[in-house]
Amino acid sequence: MRSLAPLLLAAAASAAPVAFDKQTVTKDFVAEGCAVADFNQDGKPDVAAGRYIWLGPDFKNRTAYTPERDNPTGPNKTPYNPITYSDYFIQYAHDFNGDGWQDILVFGLPGDPAYVFVNPKGKEGDWERHNIFDVADGESPSLWDMNGDGKPELLCHTSDAVKDPKRNKGRHGGQFGYAEIDWNNPLAKARFRPITSKSPANDQKIFKYTHGYGAGDVNGDGRMDILEKDGWYEQPADTSKDSDWKFHAAPFGQGGAQMYAYDVDGDGINDVITSIKAHGYGLSWFKQGKDGSFTEQVILGKTKEENSHPAGFSQLHAVQLADVNGDGLLDIVTGKRRWAHGPKGDDEPMADPVLFWFELVRDGKGGAKYVPHQIDRESGVGTQFWTGKLNQDGKPDIVTANKYGVFVFTQK
């Protein structure tokens, strides 16, 4: 396969003028995910990463919303040593109890519980912690409205504990699915809705460190389907009872990060966007044909040699879609995860922890391409990050948290 460098560099030369101001909130390793919301209701968005909240608009004042706590499955003191792991793997803001104040959902290390920390509505003290799901498996759990009721579910899979800790790294009986919250009792345990059966094959495939998971309306029937690296599961019209969803095989890589269904080329059919290997190389979109087949369109190559250009990098362990330049099309935001397995693990662990956005450009003739734009070389991504509006200018901004620190990128 020929190098992508000439194509990428030529495209970058005609890029739209988008630039960001960078703020280093902290250089401490406190989390690999983050959430943004107006937690204190002063009209300014705040940044939550790990056990801390940095108050907007300048993010200089920090408060802790939960104390240091022992975690039997992971580290227990912050800041964490960057050669180890944080048990704040992924974080989201949402008003779970409907009191008008934003709470914080924390997915711990894969296989740990999902916790909701309830906002005390301005009162001092630790936020109450509620375990709403015991075993949240996967490296890319998230919040999605899976059943169309306007409220989110926990998009994660799950597995059972076994006596033999060597088997599937301590879990078996893995099933894809999602956890449905009872919004009449939102802090109680969510009900897991499996979409696959327990089987020896799934036992080996679905476990707590499974990479690559997402959701979207793949077939255009108005219902959210579930994506994983080997294909997609079609949501049936009736989900009142648990049942296996119809599986459509498609080779979407080796297991990346968050996965999306989006009409990249504007032909009215949703395509699939994913990183190819979370701890290696590759970023692609898969064009869906009218017959339901998929054709891979490479954005970043799958080897070091195919990424030996300024826009190439490895370890795309977090991916977001956002309309960065305001043209009405969703672009890709991603970067290099810093030291996923320490300074000697995976591909190019000591390379610059970069942050990029890839501009979606349609040619008006049914074709589409992604143009790379570097945002930063000293930040990168963790396992999840945030995109949205931090101020009133209407332009999307970016917040990342990882082993390099916590960073705010405000679009100029």
C-alpha positions as CSV (number, residue, x, y, z in Angstrom):
1,M,0.0,0.0,0.0
2,R,1.4,3.4,-1.0
3,S,2.1,6.1,1.6
4,L,-0.7,8.4,2.5
5,A,1.6,11.3,3.2
6,P,1.3,13.3,-0.1
7,L,-2.5,13.0,-0.1
8,L,-2.7,14.1,3.5
9,L,-0.3,16.9,3.3
10,A,-1.8,18.3,0.1
11,A,-5.2,18.2,1.7
12,A,-4.0,19.9,4.8
13,A,-2.7,22.8,2.8
14,S,-6.2,23.8,1.8
15,A,-7.6,23.4,5.3
16,A,-10.2,25.7,6.8
17,P,-8.7,28.2,9.4
18,V,-9.7,26.6,12.7
19,A,-7.4,27.1,15.7
20,F,-7.6,26.5,19.4
21,D,-6.2,28.1,22.6
22,K,-4.8,25.5,25.0
23,Q,-5.0,25.6,28.7
24,T,-3.2,23.0,30.9
25,V,-5.6,22.5,33.8
26,T,-3.2,20.1,35.6
27,K,-0.2,17.9,34.8
28,D,-1.3,15.3,37.3
29,F,-2.7,12.0,36.2
30,V,-6.2,12.0,37.7
31,A,-8.3,10.2,35.1
32,E,-8.5,9.0,31.5
33,G,-11.9,10.5,30.9
34,C,-13.8,13.7,31.8
35,A,-17.2,15.3,31.9
36,V,-18.2,19.0,31.4
37,A,-21.3,20.6,32.9
38,D,-22.4,23.5,35.1
39,F,-22.2,21.6,38.3
40,N,-22.5,24.5,40.7
41,Q,-25.2,26.4,38.6
42,D,-23.3,29.6,38.3
43,G,-23.9,29.7,34.5
44,K,-20.3,28.6,33.7
45,P,-19.4,25.1,32.6
46,D,-17.0,23.2,34.9
47,V,-14.6,20.3,34.2
48,A,-14.8,17.0,36.1
49,A,-11.9,14.6,35.8
50,G,-11.2,11.9,38.4
51,R,-12.4,12.9,41.9
52,Y,-12.0,16.6,41.1
53,I,-14.1,19.4,39.6
54,W,-12.3,22.5,38.1
55,L,-14.6,25.5,38.2
56,G,-15.3,27.5,35.1
57,P,-14.8,29.8,33.4
58,D,-11.0,29.8,34.1
59,F,-10.7,26.3,35.6
60,K,-8.1,27.4,38.2
61,N,-10.1,26.6,41.3
62,R,-10.4,22.9,42.1
63,T,-12.8,21.1,44.5
64,A,-13.1,17.4,45.3
65,Y,-16.5,15.8,45.1
66,T,-15.6,12.5,46.5
67,P,-12.8,11.4,49.0
68,E,-9.8,9.2,48.4
69,R,-11.1,5.7,48.6
70,D,-9.7,2.2,48.5
71,N,-10.5,0.3,45.3
72,P,-9.7,-3.4,45.6
73,T,-9.3,-3.7,41.8
74,G,-7.2,-0.7,41.1
75,P,-5.1,2.2,42.4
76,N,-6.4,4.2,45.4
77,K,-4.5,7.4,45.7
78,T,-4.4,10.5,43.4
79,P,-2.5,11.7,41.5
80,Y,-2.0,8.3,40.1
81,N,1.4,7.0,38.9
82,P,1.3,7.2,35.1
83,I,2.7,3.7,34.7
84,T,-0.4,2.4,36.5
85,Y,-4.1,3.0,35.9
86,S,-6.9,5.3,37.1
87,D,-10.2,3.9,38.3
88,Y,-11.9,6.9,36.8
89,F,-11.8,5.4,33.3
90,I,-14.7,7.3,31.7
91,Q,-17.0,10.0,33.0
92,Y,-20.3,11.6,31.9
93,A,-22.5,14.4,33.3
94,H,-26.2,13.8,33.5
95,D,-29.1,14.8,35.8
96,F,-30.0,11.2,36.9
97,N,-32.4,12.0,39.7
98,G,-34.2,14.9,37.9
99,D,-33.6,17.6,40.5
100,G,-32.1,20.0,38.0
101,W,-28.5,19.5,39.1
102,Q,-25.9,17.6,37.0
103,D,-24.6,14.4,38.5
104,I,-21.5,12.5,37.5
105,L,-21.4,8.9,36.1
106,V,-18.1,7.2,36.5
107,F,-17.2,4.0,34.7
108,G,-14.3,2.5,36.6
109,L,-11.7,0.1,35.3
110,P,-13.3,-2.4,32.8
111,G,-15.3,-4.9,34.8
112,D,-15.8,-2.6,37.8
113,P,-19.2,-1.1,38.7
114,A,-20.7,2.0,37.2
115,Y,-21.3,4.7,39.9
116,V,-23.5,7.8,40.0
117,F,-22.3,10.5,42.2
118,V,-25.3,12.7,43.2
119,N,-24.8,16.4,43.1
120,P,-25.6,17.8,46.6
121,K,-27.1,21.0,45.1
122,G,-24.4,23.4,46.3
123,K,-24.0,21.9,49.8
124,E,-20.5,21.2,51.0
125,G,-19.3,17.6,51.5
126,D,-18.8,14.5,49.5
127,W,-21.3,13.5,46.9
128,E,-23.3,10.4,47.6
129,R,-22.1,7.4,45.5
130,H,-24.6,4.9,44.1
131,N,-23.6,1.7,42.4
132,I,-26.1,1.4,39.5
133,F,-24.5,-1.5,37.6
134,D,-22.2,-4.1,39.1
135,V,-20.1,-5.2,36.1
136,A,-19.6,-2.7,33.3
137,D,-17.4,-4.5,30.8
138,G,-15.6,-3.1,27.8
139,E,-13.0,-0.4,27.1
140,S,-15.5,2.1,25.6
141,P,-18.7,2.2,27.7
142,S,-20.9,5.2,27.1
143,L,-24.3,6.8,27.5
144,W,-26.8,6.3,24.6
145,D,-30.5,6.5,24.2
146,M,-31.0,3.0,23.0
147,N,-34.8,2.6,23.3
148,G,-35.9,6.0,22.0
149,D,-37.4,7.3,25.2
150,G,-35.2,10.4,25.3
151,K,-33.2,9.2,28.2
152,P,-29.9,7.4,28.2
153,E,-28.9,3.9,28.9
154,L,-25.5,2.5,29.8
155,L,-24.0,1.2,26.6
156,C,-21.7,-1.5,28.0
157,H,-21.5,-5.3,28.0
158,T,-21.2,-7.5,31.0
159,S,-19.9,-10.9,32.1
160,D,-20.0,-13.2,35.2
161,A,-17.3,-13.8,37.8
162,V,-15.7,-17.3,37.8
163,K,-13.7,-19.2,40.3
164,D,-10.8,-19.6,37.9
165,P,-9.2,-16.1,37.6
166,K,-7.0,-17.2,34.6
167,R,-10.0,-17.7,32.4
168,N,-10.8,-14.6,30.3
169,K,-9.0,-12.5,32.9
170,G,-11.5,-13.3,35.6
171,R,-14.8,-13.2,33.8
172,H,-16.8,-15.5,31.6
173,G,-20.3,-15.7,30.2
174,G,-19.9,-12.5,28.3
175,Q,-22.9,-10.9,26.6
176,F,-23.2,-7.8,24.4
177,G,-26.1,-5.5,25.3
178,Y,-26.9,-2.4,27.4
179,A,-28.1,-1.6,30.9
180,E,-31.5,0.0,31.1
181,I,-32.1,2.5,33.9
182,D,-35.5,2.6,35.7
183,W,-36.2,6.3,35.6
184,N,-38.8,5.9,38.3
185,N,-35.9,4.8,40.5
186,P,-32.8,5.9,38.7
187,L,-30.2,5.3,41.4
188,A,-31.2,1.6,41.7
189,K,-29.5,-1.1,39.8
190,A,-29.9,-0.8,36.1
191,R,-31.3,-3.9,34.3
192,F,-29.0,-5.5,31.8
193,R,-30.6,-6.1,28.4
194,P,-28.6,-8.8,26.6
195,I,-28.6,-8.9,22.8
196,T,-26.5,-12.1,22.6
197,S,-26.7,-15.4,24.3
198,K,-24.1,-17.0,26.6
199,S,-22.0,-19.4,24.6
200,P,-18.5,-20.8,24.5
201,A,-17.8,-18.6,21.5
202,N,-19.0,-15.5,23.2
203,D,-17.2,-16.6,26.4
204,Q,-13.9,-16.1,24.5
205,K,-14.9,-13.0,22.6
206,I,-16.8,-10.8,25.1
207,F,-15.0,-10.0,28.3
208,K,-14.1,-7.0,30.4
209,Y,-11.2,-5.8,28.1
210,T,-13.1,-6.1,24.8
211,H,-12.3,-3.2,22.6
212,G,-14.6,-1.4,20.2
213,Y,-18.2,-0.7,21.0
214,G,-20.8,1.8,19.8
215,A,-24.3,2.5,18.6
216,G,-26.2,4.1,15.7
217,D,-29.0,3.5,13.3
218,V,-27.1,1.4,10.8
219,N,-30.0,0.2,8.6
220,G,-32.1,3.4,8.7
221,D,-35.1,2.0,10.4
222,G,-35.1,4.6,13.1
223,R,-33.9,2.2,15.8
224,M,-30.4,2.2,17.5
225,D,-28.3,-0.7,16.6
226,I,-25.1,-1.8,18.4
227,L,-21.7,-1.9,16.7
228,E,-18.7,-4.0,17.6
229,K,-15.5,-4.9,15.7
230,D,-16.9,-7.9,13.9
231,G,-20.2,-6.4,12.8
232,W,-23.4,-4.9,14.0
233,Y,-26.5,-6.1,15.8
234,E,-29.9,-5.0,14.5
235,Q,-32.4,-3.8,17.1
236,P,-35.8,-5.6,16.6
237,A,-39.1,-3.7,16.5
238,D,-40.1,-5.3,19.8
239,T,-37.7,-5.2,22.7
240,S,-40.2,-5.8,25.5
241,K,-38.6,-9.2,26.1
242,D,-34.9,-10.0,26.0
243,S,-33.8,-11.8,22.8
244,D,-30.8,-12.2,20.5
245,W,-30.6,-9.4,18.0
246,K,-29.9,-10.3,14.4
247,F,-26.1,-10.1,13.7
248,H,-24.7,-8.7,10.5
249,A,-21.0,-9.7,10.1
250,A,-18.6,-7.0,8.9
251,P,-14.8,-6.6,9.5
252,F,-14.6,-3.3,11.4
253,G,-11.0,-3.8,12.6
254,Q,-9.3,-5.4,15.5
255,G,-11.0,-3.5,18.3
256,G,-10.7,0.2,18.5
257,A,-12.6,2.7,20.7
258,Q,-16.0,4.3,20.4
259,M,-17.8,3.4,17.2
260,Y,-20.4,5.5,15.2
261,A,-22.9,5.2,12.4
262,Y,-23.0,8.3,10.3
263,D,-23.7,9.2,6.7
264,V,-20.2,10.2,5.7
265,D,-20.7,10.7,1.9
266,G,-24.2,12.1,2.0
267,D,-25.9,9.3,0.0
268,G,-28.6,8.8,2.6
269,I,-27.1,5.6,4.0
270,N,-25.3,5.5,7.3
271,D,-21.7,4.3,7.2
272,V,-19.5,3.2,10.1
273,I,-16.6,5.2,11.7
274,T,-14.0,3.5,14.0
275,S,-10.4,3.4,14.9
276,I,-9.0,0.0,13.9
277,K,-6.8,-1.0,16.9
278,A,-6.9,0.9,20.1
279,H,-3.3,0.0,21.0
280,G,-2.0,0.1,17.5
281,Y,-2.7,2.0,14.3
282,G,-5.6,2.8,12.0
283,L,-8.6,5.0,11.5
284,S,-11.2,4.2,8.8
285,W,-14.8,4.8,7.7
286,F,-16.7,1.9,6.1
287,K,-18.9,2.9,3.3
288,Q,-22.2,1.0,3.4
289,G,-23.7,0.0,0.0
290,K,-27.3,-0.3,-0.8
291,D,-27.0,-4.1,-0.3
292,G,-25.7,-3.6,3.2
293,S,-22.1,-4.5,2.4
294,F,-19.2,-2.3,3.7
295,T,-16.1,-1.1,1.9
296,E,-13.3,0.3,4.0
297,Q,-12.1,3.8,3.3
298,V,-8.7,4.3,5.0
299,I,-8.0,7.6,6.8
300,L,-4.9,6.5,8.7
301,G,-3.0,3.3,7.8
302,K,-2.6,0.2,9.9
303,T,1.2,0.1,10.2
304,K,4.0,2.3,11.3
305,E,5.2,2.7,7.8
306,E,1.8,3.9,6.6
307,N,1.8,6.5,9.4
308,S,5.3,8.0,8.9
309,H,3.9,11.4,7.9
310,P,3.0,14.4,10.1
311,A,-0.6,13.3,10.4
312,G,0.2,9.7,11.4
313,F,0.0,8.4,15.0
314,S,-0.9,5.3,16.9
315,Q,-3.1,4.3,19.8
316,L,-6.4,6.0,18.9
317,H,-8.2,4.8,22.1
318,A,-10.8,7.6,22.1
319,V,-12.9,9.0,19.2
320,Q,-15.6,11.6,19.1
321,L,-17.7,13.1,16.3
322,A,-18.2,16.9,16.3
323,D,-18.9,19.6,13.8
324,V,-15.6,21.4,14.5
325,N,-15.7,24.0,11.7
326,G,-19.5,24.7,11.7
327,D,-20.2,23.5,8.1
328,G,-23.0,21.1,9.3
329,L,-21.0,17.9,8.9
330,L,-19.6,15.9,11.7
331,D,-15.8,15.7,11.8
332,I,-13.7,13.2,13.7
333,V,-11.7,14.2,16.8
334,T,-9.2,11.8,18.1
335,G,-5.6,11.5,19.3
336,K,-2.9,9.3,20.8
337,R,-3.5,7.8,24.1
338,R,-0.6,8.5,26.4
339,W,1.1,5.4,27.9
340,A,-1.8,3.1,27.7
341,H,0.4,0.3,29.0
342,G,3.3,2.4,30.2
343,P,6.4,3.8,28.5
344,K,7.4,0.5,26.9
345,G,4.0,-0.9,25.9
346,D,2.2,-0.9,22.5
347,D,3.2,0.9,19.4
348,E,5.4,4.0,19.8
349,P,4.6,4.8,23.4
350,M,7.1,7.6,23.6
351,A,5.9,9.4,20.5
352,D,4.2,12.8,20.9
353,P,0.7,12.5,22.5
354,V,-1.0,14.4,19.7
355,L,-4.6,15.6,19.3
356,F,-6.1,15.9,15.8
357,W,-9.4,16.7,14.1
358,F,-10.2,15.2,10.7
359,E,-12.4,17.5,8.6
360,L,-15.1,15.8,6.6
361,V,-15.1,17.1,3.0
362,R,-17.7,16.0,0.5
363,D,-17.0,16.5,-3.2
364,G,-20.7,16.9,-4.3
365,K,-20.4,13.9,-6.5
366,G,-20.9,11.1,-3.9
367,G,-17.3,11.1,-2.7
368,A,-15.9,12.1,0.7
369,K,-12.5,12.4,2.3
370,Y,-11.1,13.4,5.7
371,V,-8.5,16.2,5.9
372,P,-6.2,16.0,9.0
373,H,-5.6,19.1,11.2
374,Q,-3.3,19.0,14.2
375,I,-4.6,20.6,17.3
376,D,-1.7,19.9,19.7
377,R,1.3,17.7,20.2
378,E,1.5,17.6,24.0
379,S,-1.8,16.4,25.4
380,G,-3.4,13.4,23.5
381,V,-6.4,11.5,24.6
382,G,-7.2,8.9,27.2
383,T,-10.1,6.4,26.9
384,Q,-12.7,9.1,26.5
385,F,-12.9,12.9,26.2
386,W,-15.5,15.7,25.8
387,T,-16.5,18.0,22.9
388,G,-19.0,20.8,23.2
389,K,-19.4,24.5,23.9
390,L,-17.6,26.1,26.8
391,N,-18.6,29.6,25.9
392,Q,-21.1,31.6,23.9
393,D,-19.4,31.7,20.6
394,G,-21.2,28.7,19.3
395,K,-17.9,26.9,18.3
396,P,-17.2,23.4,19.7
397,D,-14.4,23.1,22.2
398,I,-12.5,20.0,23.5
399,V,-11.5,18.8,27.0
400,T,-9.2,15.8,27.4
401,A,-7.8,13.9,30.4
402,N,-5.1,11.2,30.5
403,K,-1.8,10.3,31.9
404,Y,-0.3,13.5,30.7
405,G,-2.8,15.7,32.6
406,V,-6.1,17.6,31.9
407,F,-6.4,20.0,29.1
408,V,-8.9,22.5,27.8
409,F,-8.9,23.5,24.1
410,T,-11.1,26.6,23.3
411,Q,-11.7,27.3,19.7
412,K,-10.6,30.8,18.7
